[in-house]
Amino acid sequence: MNQKNNLVKNASFLMVAAMISKVIGLLYKSPLSSIVGNMGMGYISLAQNAYMILLMIASFSIPQAVSKLISERIALKDYKNAQKIFHGSLIYAAIVGGIVALVCLFGARFIIPSNQPNAVLALQILSPTIFLSGILGVYRGYFQAYRNMMPTSISQILEQIFNAAVSLIAAWMFIKYFADGTDGSVAKWGAAGSTVGTTAGVVIALLFMLLVYGVNRNAIKCRVRHDHYHDEESYGEILKLIILIVSPIILSSFIYNINGYLNGVLYSEIMGKHGVNADMISMMYAEYATYFMSIINIPLTLSSAAPTSMIPEVSALYATGDIDETRRRVDQTVQLSMFISIPCAVGLAVLAQPIVSLLFGGTNGVAGKLLMLGSFTILLNGMSNISNGVLQGIGKPKIPMITAAVALVVDVIVVVALLMFTDLGIYALLVAMIVYAIVVCVMNDFFMKKYLGYKNPWKAAYVSPLIASAVMGVVAAGVYYGFHAILPSNIICLGVSIILAAAAYFLVYILVDKTASERLSRMPGGAYLVRIAQRIRR
C-alpha cells in the first residue's frame, strides 16, 4: 500500500469514482421509473431515506472513523495497535449493524409514514444490506488510513454497476411474478424489487475489498510482526476507544442527515392532513427526492469525497502538532472542492429543464424548477462536508454533532411552518434544505477559526472558479438554446452545449488563475492537463 499519495490526488480519485458511481446511479433511474412508475419511485425514495438513516446509525461514518483512528497510529508507526483497531472495528460493525438490521426488518412499518404502507416492503428488503455495509465500511476505512483510495474508489464503482443492473432486473421480475396489475401493486412490488440491487451492490463491493485485503495480507502481517516498540492494547480498550470516537461521529452524521428523512415524513403527513391524495403525495415527493436529489447528489458526492480523503491526512498532521501544514491541507481540499462544485452548480442551474427532461421523461416539470432554484446548495453542502471533516479530524467530533442538531431544529421549524401556512408544497423542502446548510456552514466556520485558527481562502478558492463558471454558463445557455432553435433535439443540443461549456470553463480558469497548473498537476492525469494549460497560455 503506497503511503505517498498526496491529499489532492486521493481526493481526486474518490471524486472520479464518486462521479462514475453517481452517473450510473442517475442513468438507471430513468428506465427504473419507466418500470415502476412515478408512484413506485416515490416509495423507493421513502424506503431509501429511512434506510440511509438506519445505515448512518449502524455504519455510515465507519470509514471516516476507522481511517482517523488507524492513521493516527500509523503516523506514530504503531502498526500493532492499528491492526487491533481494524479487528475491533469489525467486531463493532458486526454487532451494531446486526442490531440495526433487525430493527429495520421488524420495525419498518413504524418507520415509514403511516399513509405510505406500500413502501414498507422495500425497506424490509434492505435490512441485510445494513449489516453488510458496516463490514464494508471498516475495510474501506482501513485502506484510506494508509492513504490508498483506489480500493474504495473501485469498490464504489463495482457496487453501483451491480446495484443498477440487479435493481432493473429484480424490479421487472417482482412486478411480473407478484403484482396483480393495478397501479398500486405494480408500484409496491417494483419498489421492493429495485431495493434488491442495493444489497447486490454491497455484496460485490465487500467481496472486492476482501480480495484486496487478501493480496496485501502478507505485507500487513510483516509490518505488524516487526513492530516491537509499542505495547499491545487489549480488545476491551480498543472497543472502548472505538465507541468513544465512532459514536459521536456516527451520531453527528445521523443528526446531519436525518433532516431528509424527517422532511419526507413531515411532507407526507402534513400534506395528507391538508387533504392531498396519498398517491399524489408520493408522486410529488418523487420529483424532489428521486429526480431532483438524484441529479444534485452527483456534485454533492464529489464534494464529500474531498473531506473523506482529508480526514486521515489532517488527523495525522494534527496529531504531530503541525498546525500550519494542517491548515494548508484544508486549503487544498476547499480549492479542489470549489473547482468542481461551482461549475456544477452553474451548469445545472442554466440547463436544469433540458437535463431533467432528458433523464426523466416522466417528470411533470417540478424537478426542473427545483434544480434551477436549488443548484447553488452544492456549494453550501460542499463547505459543510469539508468543515465537518476538519472538525472530526482535529479531534472535535462533538462540534459537528452540535451544529447539525441546531440546524435540524431550525430545519424542522421551517418545514412545518411553510407546509402549514403557505402553498409552497414540495418547494418547502428545498427552502429548508438551504436554511439547514447555511446554519451548518456558519457555525462550523466559527469553530474552525476558534480551534484551528483557520480562515476560508475566499480569493484563492472561489474567485477564479466563479469567473470561469460565469463564462461557462453564458456559453452553455447560448449554445443550447441557439442550437435548439435550429435543431430541436434535446440530447444533441445538450451534449454539444455541455462539451463547449466545459471547454470554456477550463480555458477561462487557466487564463485567470495563475496557480491553475499547480492544482491541475495534483489531479489524476494532471501532467496531461498541465501540458494543455501551458499550450493555451503561450
Secondary structure, 3 states (H helix, E strand, C coil): CCCCCCHHHHHHHHHHHHHHHHHHHHHHHHHHHHHHHHHHHHHHHHHHHHHHHHHHHHCCCHHHHHHHHHHHHHHCCCHHHHHHHHHHHHHHHHHHHHHHHHHHHHHHHHHCCCCCHHHHHHHHHCHHHHHHHHHHHHHHHHHHHCCCCHHHHHHHHHHHHHHHHHHHHHHHHHHHHHCCCCHHHHHHHHHHHHCHHHHHHHHHHHHHHHHHHHHHHHHHHHHHHCCCCCCCCCHHHHHHHHHHHHHHHHHHHHHHHHHHHHHHHHHHHHHHHCCCCHHHHHHHHHHHHHHHHHHHHHHHHHHHHHHHHHHHHHHHHHHCCCHHHHHHHHHHHHHHHHHHHHHHHHHHHHCHHHHHHHHCCCCCCHHHHHHHHHCCHHHHHHHHHHHHHHHHHCCCCHHHHHHHHHHHHHHHHHHHHHHHHCCCCCHHHHHHHHHHHHHHHHHHHHHHHHHHCCCCCHHHHHHHHHHHHHHHHHHHHHHHHHHHHHCCCHHHHHHHHHHHHHHHHHHHHHHHCCCHHHHHHCCCCHHHHHHHHHHHHC
